[in-house]
Amino acid sequence: MQTITPTKTQNLPQLTHARNEGMALDLDWVAGVQANTSAIERRAATLPGRRSVKKDYQAAWLCKAISCIDLTTLSGDDTAGRVQRLCAKARQPVRPDLLAALGMEGLTVGAVCVYHDMVETAVRALDGSGIPVAAVSTGFPAGLSPLHLRLAEIGESVAAGAREIDIVISRRHVLTQNWQALYDETRQMRAACGAAHMKAILATGELGTLRNVARASYVCMMAGADFIKTSTGKEPVNATLPVTLTMIRAIRDYRDRTGIKVGYKPAGGISKAKDALVYLSLMRDELGLPWVQPDLFRFGASSLLGDIERQLEHHVTGAYSAANRHAMG
């Protein structure tokens, strides 16, 4: 596997790539999309054993994973203090002595993701860091509030300083194959985001089949999504390798047909450093080096960072420390 040099500065996707302005809904294209579930599952099952990186190479990949994390807190008991502590961790994700030993001073996460009510708190806490704030929106996690309220929520979050908006789609449109309704709603949400970068959450665990996942991916990209994201983290099943393979191949096809690069964000259930390495290697294999950068790839995670920090400490010192020494705040 090719060595990847971790980046020390992060840029918003819209600053380094042309925005996905979308296109007219092509129902023939959507109808022609299929997903060979058994083949996808066989390919996904081989992934954890197909790539192995060790020593300095593994440390470099783990630092890259940190730069691609949307450090997240989406709990009903979130407080300003918790968000401020999370933002401090985003600024300094790994102990300074470990980063100095690795030559990675200045490493930060990709973004901080919070509910709308905590956007202003996070923006203040991250002032001057260059780390953007992402807000989950549109009636997260179910996406069942009236459309005008979902659009208004996007506008409020953008006004509060969110530079990335994670919207949730209406799953019922996918389950009933109402692609026009899904396209129209997503298109309006994209317009409401304005200059903010939009990630469309498909809630793949509730879509029934991989074919539905693939078709929903295409429709959201046609509607102008800058990223497509697996899950809210609140579903019974969140990010999986078969779903990831399905979505990133849709991204590849969309790039090949339109020339536009759309990002990918797996979220929910990714908590181990070894899992992050599998996802990064899959992105590298299927889409190439541009998609292992934070402008086109993000992990939606919180506990993942703690495990990566433990692995980096082991790399530097030769000893593992307790997980509670690497808390999020």
N, C-alpha and C positions, 0 to 999 in steps of 0.2 A: 504494500500500500504506500502511496506517495506521502511523504512528510508534508504536513501543513503548518506553516508558520502562523501562530496566533497573532491577531491584530491587536493593537493597543488603543486604537481609537475607533469608535463606532459612529456610523452615519445612519440617518433615517433612510429607508429604502427609496423614498421619493427624491432624495438628494443625489442618489447614485444611479438610478435607473429611471427610464421613462415610465410615467404612470400608466397603469392599465386603464385606458379610457373605455374599454369594453367595445361591444359591437352589437349589431342587431341580433336578436335571438334567432338562431338557426335550428329549427325543430328537426330538420332532416339529419343534421349532424348529431343532435342529441339522441334521436331515435336509433341511430346506427351504432351508438355506443354499447358495447357488451363488456362483460367481465367474466373470465373463465375462473370461477371460484376455486376449483380444485387445483388448477395450475398455480394460481396466485398463492394459495395456502402452502403448496409444496415448496415454492420458491422462498416464501417467508420462513418456513421451518428450517431451511438450511442456513439462514443468515447468521445466527449467533455463532456458528462454528466455522464460518468461511473467512473471517477476518480477525487477525490478532495483532495487536501492537503492544510493544513492551518498552520498559525503561524510559529513556528520554522521549521517544516517539509517543508513547502513551501519555506522558505528562503534557506534551505539546497539544495533543488532541483534546485532553481534558481541559486545558486552558481555552482552547477554541470553543468547547462546549459551554464554558462559563460565559464567554462573550455572546453566546446565542441564547441565553436564558432570559425569558420574560419572568422576572422574579415576582411571584404572585401571592396576594392574600385576598381571598373572596369568602370570608366567613361572616356569619350574622353577628358575631361579637367583635368585629373589627373596631378598633379605636384609633384616635389620632396618634396616640403613643405607639401602638403596634405598627402603624404605617410609617412613622418616623424612624423606628428601629429598622424596619425592612429597607427603607431608603438608605440608611447608613450602611447596611450590609451590601446593598447594590453598589454603593460607592467603593466599598472596600470588601469585596467578596471573599478574599482569602487573607490570612494574616500577613502583615507586611514583610516579616522575616522570610516567609515561604516564597512570596512573590520575588523578593530580592534574590533569593537563592536560585530561582528559576529564570531570572532575567526578565520578569514580566511585571515590573512596577507599572502602575497606572491601569492595569486590567480592570474592567468593569463589566457588569451584565449588560444585556441588550436593551432592556426596558424594565419598568416596574408597572405591574398590572393590578388595578384596584377597581372597586365599585365607584360609580359617579360621585357619591357623597364624599369620597376620600381623594378626589382628583386634586383639589386645591391644596390640601395638606401635602400630598406627594410632590406637587410642582414646587412648592416652597422648599421642601426638604431636599430636593434634587437641584435647586438653583445653582447654576454655574458648573454642573457636572457633565453636561452634554447628554445625560441619560433621559430619554423621552418617557413620558407617562402614557400608558395605555389604559383605556377605560372600557370595561365590559358594558354593553349597552343593549337597547331594543328589548327591554323586558327580560334580561338575562335572569335565569337560565332557560326558561320555557319559551320565551318569545311570543306570548299569547296576549299581550296587552294590545289595545287598539293601535292601528298603524300610526295615526297622527301623534299619539303619545310616544311611540317608539322613535319616530323621527325627531320629535321635540327633545327627547332625551339625548340623542346624538348631538344636537345643536348646543344643549346645555353643557355637555362634557367638553366639546370643542372650545366653547367660550371660557370654560374654567381652566383651559390650558392643556387638555389632552391632545397629543400629537398623533396618537394611534387609537383607533376605535375597533373593538372586537364585537361585531354584531352577531346575533343568532338568527338563523333562518327559521321560517315556519315549516316544521317537519311535515305537517299535514299536506302541504303542496307537493312534497316529494312522494309521500305515501299514496296520494291520489293521482300522481303523474300530471299535476297541473303546472307544467313548466312555465307557461306564460305568467301565471300569478307569481311564481317564485322569482322569475326574472324581473317583473315589474316592481315588486317590493324591494328586491335587492338593489335595483337601479335607483330607486328613490332614496334608499339608505346611503348609497354611494354619493349621490348629490348632496345629501345633508352633511356628509363628512367634510365637504369642501377640500381644503388642502391637507386635512388629516388622512393618514394612511389607514385603509380599511381591511380588516381581517374578517372573513366570513366563516362563522362557526357552523359546521354541518350537523353536529351532534350525531355522529356516525353510528353510535350504538343504538340509536332509535330509528334508523332508516331501513332496517330489514334485510337488505341484500347489498352485496358489493356493486352490483349493477346500478342500484339507486345511488350509492355513494359516488360512483363515477359520473353518472348523469347530473347529479346535483353539483358536482365539482365544475363541470363544463358550464352549466347555466350560471353559476355564480361568477365564473371568470368572464363569461360573455357580458354579464351585468356590470363588470368593472371592479371586481374584488382584487385588491393588491396582493392579498394572501388568502389561502384557504386553510382552515384550521379544523382539526378532527372533532374536538369535544369541548364542552363547558367544564368538564371535570366533575359534573354532578350526575352523569348518567351511570347506570350499572356497569356498562362497558365503555371504556374511553379509547385512548390511542392504542392501536395494535399494529403489528407489522403488515398483515394483509391489507388493512385499510390504508396504511401509509403507502404501500406499493401501488395500490389502486389510484390514490390521489396524485402521487408524484408522476405516474405515467400519464395521467390526464394533463398535468402541468407541462410535461415534455411535449405532448401532442399539441397543446395550445401554443406553446412557444414555436414549434415547428411550423404551424399554420399561420400564425399571426406575427411572429417575431417579438412578442412581448413576454418578458420573464415575470412569472407570478411566484410569490413565495409560499412556503409551507410551514405550518406550525402544528406539531403533535402536542397534545395536552392531555393531562390526566393519567396518573398511574406510572409515570416515568420518574423513578426515585433513586435508581442506582447508577453509578458511574459506568458500569459495564453496559447498561442499556443505552446510555448516551452514545457510547462508542459504536454500538450496532447501528443506531439511527444515522450517525454521521457517515459511517461507511456506506450505508445504503444510499444516502443522498449523493455521495461521491461517485458510487458506481452507476447510478441511474441518471443523474443530471449533471455531474461534473463539479469541478472546484467552485464555480460561482455560487452553487447552492449549499456550500458549507461555510458561508459568511453570514453575519447577522442581518445583512440587508435582504437576504432571501430565505433565511432559515431561523426559526426560533423554537425553543422548548418552552411550553407553558408549564412551569414547575415552581416548587418551593423547596421541598426536602431534597431534591436532586443536588442542589448546591452543597449541602452539608456533606453528602457522601463523596462528592468530587473533592472537597477540601480535605477530607480524611485521606483519600488516595494520594493526593499531592503531598500531604505531610509524610506519608509513608515513603514516597519516592525520595523526599529530601532527607529524612531522618532515619529511615529504616524501621520505624516503629509506628504502629497504629495507636491513635488516641481514641478516647471514648466519644461517641456521637454527641453527647451533651456539651462537649467542648467546642462544637461548631454549630451553635444555634443560629437561627435566623435573626435574632435580635436580643 
